[in-house]
């Protein structure tokens, strides 16, 4: 099975320091929907692993998060792609849960749900915590410079072997050769 794990905010859609709080605020980064379509057409199982602390902080309800993800699924579908599953951590950082990245709980759950080894699986994110969660399960960390990616690269504490790309489209192109 060909599997890929994507972060959501800053990778697929534009991020906001104030959180994406409604479906209307969810706006795809140019080229991201087409990149997911290419993954789908190449036979990849496309998953999303995303921290959504806004739920735990009471900034929006689960119904709103579901509506945001519904908008994302529809947009990807209109581009000819598919996201097979979205895994999210709804907890605030203070909850000290096992599923909030940089902890690998979301990634481990993806491996269990799809009965797949995550060794070498491309994990594409824009933050240090995305890359650390990926490295913890033996995946291939890929940093995109969209979202918080530029700042993450400047901080320079990337896990060994992290590959860096301009955006999701460039990252996907690198392993669909």
N, C-alpha and C positions, 0 to 999 in steps of 0.2 A: 504494500500500500504506500502510495506517495502522499505524504501528509505535510501541511504547512500550518504554522501558528502565527497569526497576525495580532498585533495590538490594534486597538480601535482608534482612540483619539490621538491625533498627530500622525497617524499612519494612513488610515482609510479616510478619515474626515478631519477637518480643521479642529484644533483643540481650543479650549477657552480656560483661562485661569479661574473663571467663575462657574465652571462646569457646563456641559451641554445639558440643559434643563428641559428641553422640549424637542419634539420632532422637527419643528420649524428651524431650530438652531443647528440641526445636524446638516452639515454641508460637506459633500465629498471633496477631497483634494483632487485637482485635475489629474487624470490618468489612473487614479486608484481603482475605479470601478472596472475599467478596461483591463487593468493588470489582474484583478480577481477573475475576470472572464477568461483571460488567457490561462490562468491556473486551472480553472474548471475544465476548459477545453483540452488541457494537457493531462487530465485525469487525476488531478490532485484533490484530496479531501482538504477543504479550506475551513480552518477553525479560527475563532477569535478568542483571545484571552485578555480580559480587560478589568482593571480596577474601576469600580464605580462607587466611590466613597460618598457621592452626593446622596445616595439612598440612605446610608448609615447616618449621615449628618442631618437627615430630614429635609434636604433641599428639594427633593422630588420623590414621588412614590414609585413603587415597583410597576404600576400600570403605565407610568410615564416612560420608565426605562424600556418596558416592553414595546411601547409605541415608537420609541426612538429606534429600537432594533428592527421593528417591522418596516419602518421607512428605509433603513439601511438594506434589509433583505430585498425590498421591492426595487430599490435603485440598482443594486447589483444584478438582480434578475433582468431588469430592463437593458442592462449592458451586455447580457448574454452569459452572466456568471451565476455562481451559487456559493453561499456560505453554508456549510453543512451543519455547523453548530457554533453557538456563542456561549462561552463560559465566562462568568463574571463574579467578582468579589464585591458584594454590596456593603462591606464593612468599612467603618472609619479606621484610620491608622491606629487609633488608641485601642481598638478592639483586640489587637495583637493576635489575629486569626492566622491560620495556616494557609489560607487561600490568597491573601493579598500579596501581590508581587512587591518585593523581590523574592518572597518565599515561593517555592515551586509548586504549591498545592494545585493551582489551576492547571498547570502543565501536566502534573501527575494524573489529574482527573481525565484530561484529554487522552493520555496514554492508556488509561484503564478503559475508558468508554469505547475507544477504537481498537483495543487489544493490540496496541502498537508500541514498539520500542521508539523512544524519542532520540536515540543516538543519531546525530547528524541531521536531524529534522530542522529545516530552516525556520527560525523564529525571528520575525521582523518587528522591530520596535523603535521608538524614538527616545527612550529614557534608559538610564542606568538600571533601574529596577527590572525593565523588560529583559535586558540582556543578561542580568544576573540570574533571573528565574530560568532562562533558557540554558545558560551554562550549567546550572545546578542539575539539570536532567540530561546533560550530554548533547544538547541540541547545537545547531550552528547559529550563533548570534549574528544578526544582521542589523546594523543601525542605519536608519534613514534620517536624512538631515532636515526633514519636514518636522512640524510640531516643535518639540523640545530637543530635536536631534542635534542642531548646531551647538547649543549650550552643552549638551551631553558630551559631544566630541571635544569641545574646548576644555571641559573638566579633565579629560584624558585618563579616566580610570576604567577603561573598557576591559571586559574579560579577554583573556588571551584568545587569539583567533577570530576576533570580531571583524566582520567585513562591513565596510561603510559605503553607502549609496546615496545618491541625490534624493531619491524618493522611492515609493513602492514599485512603480513601473520599472525603474532601473534595477532594483533588487531582484524582481521576478525575472527580468530579462537575463540576469546573470546565471540563473540555474535552469532556464528553459532552453538553453542553446541547442 
